[in-house]
């Protein structure tokens, strides 16, 4: 069930639990059949997930929480194919969605500072102090590209994570939305202070987390943001729920073995 949360200052409204795979498939089919209209609006919401509407630096705008890249692709698809501008249905706001592909969103998506914060949130969420090797991770002065298991490109963006056999435990860290980068609790709807994790590493190409103690289910939808991800290995953990072999658009290798998954989508 979709929830609508208003922050304590009343400056924005946020959807929670909007992504729904079954409804995504239903409304996407109608969107294509009807060639635009509200069917495409519902399809975008159920396929791409949660968003916020409110004030950013005095301007009313939308921010796309689960998968900005999905909203960007859907926005372009509806506009280019049908001449339709997407509208928010869950919040009932009488405005068009702002362009998810614009400079503000893209700049935020490719910020190395956000990537460092995301790595620290992952560290805290997976019991980093008890990793077998956490060299550099607890040193605030060391460049994150020099931390154990991290590989970066020339611009300082994280392109590889290799933390296999390293005693990671806890929930698979797609987003750690209940803690900030220091591991302190934050209010659920203060998303800007808690939206950190793997799904923010937009340049990531390889993810190697095999043979650890990660638990719970994997929230696949935000991983759609990772357009360059080709290698995804989470074998040998304690993960459960569904397997989605199409983890990301460019994926070429996945390994899910030796877990407790029960189905494949």
C-alpha positions in Angstrom: 0.0 0.0 0.0 1.3 3.4 -1.0 1.9 5.9 1.8 2.2 9.7 1.5 4.5 11.3 4.0 4.7 15.0 4.7 7.9 16.2 6.3 7.8 18.0 9.6 8.2 21.4 8.0 5.5 20.8 5.4 7.9 21.7 2.6 7.5 18.4 0.6 5.4 15.3 0.2 7.0 11.9 -0.4 5.5 8.6 -1.7 6.6 5.4 0.1 6.0 1.9 -1.4 5.0 3.1 -4.9 6.9 0.6 -7.0 4.8 -2.4 -7.9 5.9 -4.9 -10.5 2.5 -6.3 -11.3 0.9 -2.9 -11.7 3.9 -1.8 -13.7 3.3 -4.5 -16.3 -0.4 -3.7 -16.4 -0.2 0.0 -16.8 2.8 -0.2 -19.2 0.7 -2.3 -21.5 -2.1 0.2 -21.4 0.3 3.1 -22.0 1.6 1.4 -25.2 -1.9 0.5 -26.3 -3.4 4.0 -25.6 -0.2 5.8 -26.8 0.0 8.2 -24.0 -2.4 9.7 -21.4 -2.8 8.8 -17.7 -1.9 5.2 -18.3 1.7 6.3 -19.0 1.6 8.4 -15.8 0.6 5.3 -13.7 3.1 3.1 -15.5 5.9 5.5 -14.8 5.1 5.6 -11.1 4.6 1.9 -10.6 7.6 1.0 -12.7 10.0 3.6 -11.4 9.0 4.0 -7.8 8.9 6.7 -5.1 9.4 10.4 -5.6 9.2 13.7 -3.7 7.4 16.9 -4.6 8.3 20.1 -2.8 10.6 23.1 -2.6 14.3 23.0 -3.4 16.0 26.4 -3.0 12.7 28.2 -3.3 11.5 26.4 -6.4 8.8 23.7 -6.7 10.2 20.5 -8.1 10.3 16.7 -8.1 13.1 14.4 -6.9 13.1 10.8 -8.0 14.1 8.5 -5.1 14.1 4.8 -6.2 15.3 5.2 -9.8 16.0 8.6 -11.3 17.4 6.8 -14.4 14.1 4.9 -14.9 12.1 8.1 -14.6 14.5 9.7 -17.1 14.1 6.9 -19.6 10.3 6.8 -19.1 10.0 10.6 -19.4 11.8 10.6 -22.7 9.8 7.6 -24.0 6.4 9.1 -23.3 7.4 12.5 -24.7 9.2 11.2 -27.8 6.8 8.4 -28.7 3.5 10.0 -27.8 4.1 13.7 -27.1 3.0 13.1 -23.5 4.4 14.9 -20.5 4.2 12.7 -17.4 2.0 13.9 -14.5 2.1 12.7 -10.8 -0.9 10.6 -9.9 -0.1 9.3 -6.5 0.4 12.8 -5.0 -2.5 14.3 -7.0 -0.4 17.4 -7.8 -1.8 19.4 -10.8 1.6 19.8 -12.4 3.8 18.0 -15.0 6.8 16.1 -13.7 9.9 18.1 -13.9 12.5 16.6 -16.3 14.3 13.8 -14.4 17.2 14.1 -16.9 18.0 17.7 -16.2 21.3 19.0 -14.9 20.4 19.2 -11.2 19.5 15.6 -11.1 22.4 14.4 -13.2 24.9 16.5 -11.2 23.6 15.0 -7.9 23.9 11.5 -9.5 27.5 11.8 -10.4 28.9 13.6 -7.4 32.0 11.8 -5.9 31.1 13.3 -2.4 27.8 11.5 -2.5 29.6 8.3 -3.6 31.9 8.6 -0.5 28.9 9.1 1.7 27.2 6.1 0.1 30.3 3.9 0.8 30.3 4.9 4.4 26.6 4.2 4.7 27.3 0.7 3.3 30.2 0.2 5.7 27.9 1.1 8.7 25.0 -1.0 7.4 27.2 -4.1 6.9 29.0 -4.2 10.2 32.2 -2.6 8.8 34.0 -2.5 12.1 34.1 -6.3 12.0 35.1 -6.8 8.4 38.2 -8.9 7.8 39.9 -6.0 6.1 38.6 -2.4 6.4 41.8 -0.6 5.7 41.2 3.1 4.9 37.5 3.0 5.6 37.7 4.5 9.1 40.3 7.2 8.1 38.5 10.4 7.4 41.5 11.8 5.6 42.1 8.9 3.1 40.7 9.3 -0.4 37.8 6.8 -0.7 39.5 5.5 -3.9 42.3 4.1 -1.7 40.0 2.2 0.6 40.3 -1.6 0.6 38.2 -3.1 -2.2 37.4 0.1 -4.0 38.5 0.9 -7.6 37.9 4.4 -9.1 38.2 6.0 -12.5 40.3 9.1 -13.2 37.5 11.4 -12.1 37.2 9.7 -8.7 34.0 7.8 -9.4 33.7 4.3 -8.0 33.8 1.8 -10.8 34.6 -1.4 -8.9 33.8 -2.9 -5.4 35.5 -6.2 -4.5 34.7 -7.1 -0.9 34.3 -10.9 -1.3 35.2 -13.1 1.7 35.3 -10.0 3.9 32.8 -10.8 6.7 30.1 -8.3 5.6 26.8 -8.9 7.4 23.4 -7.3 7.6 20.9 -6.2 5.0 22.0 -6.0 1.3 22.9 -2.3 1.1 21.0 -1.0 -2.0 19.9 2.0 0.1 20.4 2.5 3.9 17.5 4.9 4.3 17.1 4.4 8.1 20.6 5.7 9.0 22.8 8.5 7.8 26.4 8.2 6.6 27.6 8.1 10.3 25.2 5.3 11.2 22.9 7.6 13.2 19.1 7.2 12.9 17.2 9.7 10.7 13.5 10.3 10.1 12.3 8.2 7.2 11.2 11.1 5.1 14.4 13.1 5.4 15.5 11.3 2.3 18.4 13.7 1.4 20.2 12.7 4.6 19.5 8.9 4.3 19.5 8.0 0.6 22.9 6.4 0.4 24.0 3.0 -0.7 25.0 1.0 -3.8 22.3 2.6 -6.0 24.0 5.9 -5.8 27.2 4.6 -7.3 26.2 5.5 -10.9 29.5 4.7 -12.5 29.8 1.2 -10.9 30.9 -1.5 -13.3 31.7 -4.5 -11.1 30.3 -5.6 -7.7 31.9 -8.6 -6.0 30.3 -9.4 -2.6 30.5 -13.2 -2.7 31.0 -15.4 0.4 29.8 -12.9 3.1 26.9 -13.0 5.5 24.5 -10.6 3.9 20.8 -11.2 4.6 17.3 -10.3 3.6 15.9 -9.5 0.2 17.5 -7.4 -2.6 15.6 -4.3 -3.7 16.3 -4.5 -7.4 14.5 -1.5 -8.8 17.1 1.1 -7.6 19.8 -0.9 -9.2 18.4 0.1 -12.6 20.3 3.4 -12.0 23.6 1.5 -12.5 23.7 1.7 -16.3 27.4 0.6 -16.5 27.1 -2.4 -14.1 28.2 -5.6 -16.0 29.4 -7.9 -13.1 27.2 -8.7 -10.1 28.3 -11.5 -7.7 26.4 -12.1 -4.4 26.8 -15.8 -4.2 27.6 -17.5 -0.9 25.5 -15.2 1.3 22.2 -15.6 3.3 20.0 -13.7 0.9 16.3 -14.6 0.3 13.3 -13.6 -1.7 13.4 -13.2 -5.5 16.2 -13.4 -8.0 16.2 -10.9 -10.8 18.8 -12.0 -13.4 18.4 -8.6 -15.2 19.9 -6.7 -12.4 20.9 -3.7 -14.5 20.6 -2.7 -18.2 24.2 -3.7 -19.2 24.6 -6.7 -17.0 26.6 -9.6 -18.5 27.5 -11.8 -15.5 25.4 -12.5 -12.4 26.0 -15.1 -9.6 23.2 -15.8 -7.0 24.2 -19.3 -6.0 24.4 -20.6 -2.4 21.8 -18.4 -0.9 18.2 -18.9 0.1 16.3 -17.4 -2.8 12.9 -18.9 -3.5 11.9 -17.6 -6.9 13.0 -15.9 -10.1 11.2 -13.0 -11.7 
